[in-house]
Amino acid sequence: MNKEHLYTKQQYLDMANELSHIPEKYLECITLLDKVISIDPTIIDAYEIKANVYATQNEDELVISNYTIAIELANSSELYDTEDLITLYEQRAGYFIHLKQYEKAISDFTAIYNLDTNNLRAIMYRGFIYEKLGQTTLATKDIDCVKTYMEASTGRSIEELRDILML
């Protein structure tokens, strides 16, 4: 084993994941994740954890760039699960909403729908964003697609869901 790497990439990743929940340890966490990436730059989880850690520090560009790398790697991996890829898109879309970059969030929700046409949550969020942007035709199309199902399965109106989602 290379002397520079005292632990395996999984051990570094596990240590970083533990530290990722401690805001004052974020620099140490990022250093460990950089070690993981230096050993194997295709470890998707390292980029996802980095994005989440940078989000706690409001490092917006680093959040988006790390989610983007994770998504690109996941898209090109035959081993990466579709549900995990959807989670990456959801996380980045959520951050785009936080940044008020609604068109980019719409793009991510569309990508989710293209991966799973039964993902009503993606269409619901996309519809609410269209509505927020004043694109009523697109909003109505998406919201109507989800409305009947949501009211029947959750007992909540679409307005209650909008309030819960704060959109």
C-alpha positions in Angstrom: 0.0 0.0 0.0 1.2 3.5 -0.8 2.6 5.1 2.4 0.7 8.3 1.5 -2.6 6.4 1.9 -2.6 4.8 5.4 -6.2 3.8 5.1 -8.4 2.3 2.3 -10.6 4.6 0.3 -13.6 3.1 2.2 -12.1 3.9 5.6 -11.4 7.5 4.5 -14.9 7.7 3.2 -16.4 6.3 6.4 -14.4 8.7 8.5 -15.4 11.7 6.3 -19.0 10.6 6.5 -18.9 10.6 10.3 -17.3 14.1 10.3 -19.7 15.5 7.8 -22.3 15.9 10.5 -20.1 18.1 12.6 -20.0 21.6 11.1 -16.8 22.6 12.9 -15.0 19.6 11.4 -15.9 20.4 7.8 -12.3 21.2 6.7 -11.1 17.9 8.1 -14.0 16.1 6.4 -13.2 17.8 3.0 -9.5 16.8 3.4 -10.5 13.1 3.9 -12.8 13.3 0.9 -10.1 14.7 -1.2 -7.9 11.7 -0.2 -10.7 9.4 -1.3 -10.9 11.1 -4.6 -7.1 11.1 -5.0 -7.2 7.3 -4.6 -10.2 6.8 -6.8 -11.8 9.8 -8.6 -14.9 7.7 -9.5 -16.2 7.4 -6.0 -19.6 9.0 -6.3 -20.4 9.1 -2.6 -17.3 11.3 -2.0 -18.7 14.0 -4.2 -22.1 13.8 -2.8 -20.8 14.1 0.8 -18.6 17.0 -0.3 -21.6 18.8 -1.8 -23.6 18.2 1.4 -20.7 19.5 3.6 -20.2 22.6 1.4 -24.0 23.3 1.6 -23.6 23.7 5.4 -20.9 26.3 4.7 -23.0 28.1 2.0 -20.3 27.4 -0.6 -22.8 27.5 -3.4 -20.5 26.9 -6.4 -18.8 24.0 -4.7 -22.1 22.5 -3.8 -23.4 22.5 -7.4 -20.1 21.4 -8.9 -19.8 18.4 -6.6 -23.4 17.3 -7.2 -22.8 17.8 -10.9 -19.7 15.5 -10.8 -21.6 12.9 -8.8 -24.5 13.0 -11.3 -22.1 12.7 -14.3 -20.3 9.8 -12.7 -23.6 8.1 -11.8 -25.0 8.6 -15.3 -21.9 6.9 -16.8 -21.9 4.0 -14.3 -23.7 0.8 -15.0 -23.4 -0.1 -11.4 -25.1 2.9 -9.9 -28.7 2.4 -9.0 -31.4 4.6 -10.6 -32.9 5.5 -7.3 -29.6 6.8 -6.0 -29.2 8.8 -9.2 -32.6 10.3 -8.7 -31.6 11.2 -5.1 -28.6 13.1 -6.5 -30.8 15.0 -8.9 -33.3 15.8 -6.1 -30.5 17.1 -3.9 -29.1 19.3 -6.6 -32.6 20.5 -7.6 -33.3 21.4 -4.0 -30.2 23.4 -3.9 -31.1 25.2 -7.1 -34.4 26.1 -5.5 -32.5 27.4 -2.5 -30.5 29.6 -4.9 -33.6 30.6 -6.7 -32.2 29.1 -9.9 -35.6 27.7 -10.9 -34.9 26.9 -14.5 -32.1 24.6 -13.4 -34.3 23.0 -10.8 -36.9 22.4 -13.5 -34.2 20.7 -15.6 -33.3 18.4 -12.8 -36.9 17.5 -12.0 -37.4 16.7 -15.7 -34.3 14.5 -15.7 -35.8 12.7 -12.7 -39.1 12.2 -14.5 -37.2 10.9 -17.6 -35.5 8.3 -15.3 -38.8 7.3 -13.6 -42.1 8.3 -15.3 -43.9 7.3 -12.1 -42.1 9.9 -10.0 -45.0 12.2 -9.3 -43.0 14.2 -6.7 -40.7 15.4 -9.5 -43.7 16.5 -11.6 -45.3 18.1 -8.6 -42.2 20.2 -7.7 -41.8 21.1 -11.4 -45.4 22.2 -11.6 -45.1 24.4 -8.5 -42.0 26.0 -9.8 -43.6 26.7 -13.2 -46.5 28.3 -11.2 -44.0 30.4 -9.2 -42.5 31.5 -12.5 -45.9 32.5 -13.9 -45.8 29.7 -16.6 -49.4 28.8 -15.9 -49.9 26.4 -18.9 -47.0 24.2 -18.0 -47.8 24.5 -14.3 -51.4 23.4 -14.9 -50.3 20.5 -17.0 -48.0 19.2 -14.3 -50.2 19.9 -11.3 -53.3 18.4 -13.0 -51.2 15.3 -13.7 -50.5 14.9 -10.0 -53.6 16.4 -8.4 -56.1 13.5 -8.6 -53.5 11.0 -7.5 -52.2 13.0 -4.5 -55.7 13.9 -3.2 -56.8 10.3 -3.4 -53.6 8.7 -1.9 -52.7 11.3 0.8 -56.1 12.9 1.5 -54.4 16.3 1.2 -55.3 19.0 -1.3 -52.7 20.3 -3.7 -52.8 23.6 -1.9 -51.8 21.9 1.4 -48.9 20.1 -0.4 -47.8 23.4 -1.8 -47.7 25.0 1.7 -45.8 22.0 3.1 -43.2 22.3 0.4 -43.1 26.1 0.9 -43.4 26.8 -2.8 
